[in-house]
Amino acid sequence: LVPFYYINKVVFAFIIIVLVHYIFSKYILPGMVYLLVSRIFIVEDLEDIFY
């Protein structure tokens, strides 16, 4: 049963990596991208006003 132990670890690690990738790309990264883009637009608007 020793080989199955390592196969099991690899399979579970792969599943966890896929789940983390999906959760980040679906929920976390769009919010971060939205925040960064909105900051860029705010700074550009302020530069247009003050300079």
C-alpha positions as CSV (number, residue, x, y, z in Angstrom):
1,L,0.0,0.0,0.0
2,V,3.0,2.4,0.1
3,P,2.8,3.5,-3.6
4,F,-0.9,4.4,-3.1
5,Y,0.0,6.6,-0.2
6,Y,2.2,8.8,-2.5
7,I,-0.4,8.7,-5.3
8,N,-3.0,9.8,-2.8
9,K,-0.9,12.7,-1.6
10,V,-0.2,13.8,-5.2
11,V,-3.9,13.6,-6.2
12,F,-5.0,15.5,-3.1
13,A,-2.3,18.2,-3.6
14,F,-3.4,18.6,-7.3
15,I,-7.1,18.9,-6.2
16,I,-6.2,21.5,-3.6
17,I,-4.1,23.5,-6.1
18,V,-7.0,23.4,-8.6
19,L,-9.5,24.5,-6.0
20,V,-7.3,27.4,-4.8
21,H,-6.7,28.5,-8.3
22,Y,-10.5,28.4,-9.1
23,I,-11.4,30.3,-5.9
24,F,-8.8,33.0,-6.5
25,S,-9.7,33.5,-10.1
26,K,-13.4,33.5,-9.4
27,Y,-13.8,35.5,-6.3
28,I,-10.5,37.1,-5.0
29,L,-8.6,38.3,-8.1
30,P,-11.5,40.2,-9.8
31,G,-12.0,42.3,-6.7
32,M,-8.3,43.1,-6.5
33,V,-8.2,44.0,-10.2
34,Y,-11.3,46.2,-9.8
35,L,-9.6,47.9,-6.8
36,L,-6.4,48.6,-8.7
37,V,-8.2,49.8,-11.8
38,S,-10.4,52.1,-9.8
39,R,-7.3,53.5,-8.0
40,I,-5.6,54.1,-11.4
41,F,-8.7,56.0,-12.7
42,I,-8.9,58.1,-9.5
43,V,-5.3,59.1,-9.7
44,E,-5.6,60.0,-13.4
45,D,-8.7,62.1,-12.6
46,L,-6.8,63.9,-9.8
47,E,-3.8,64.5,-12.0
48,D,-6.2,66.1,-14.6
49,I,-7.7,68.3,-12.0
50,F,-4.6,69.5,-10.2
51,Y,-1.9,69.6,-12.8
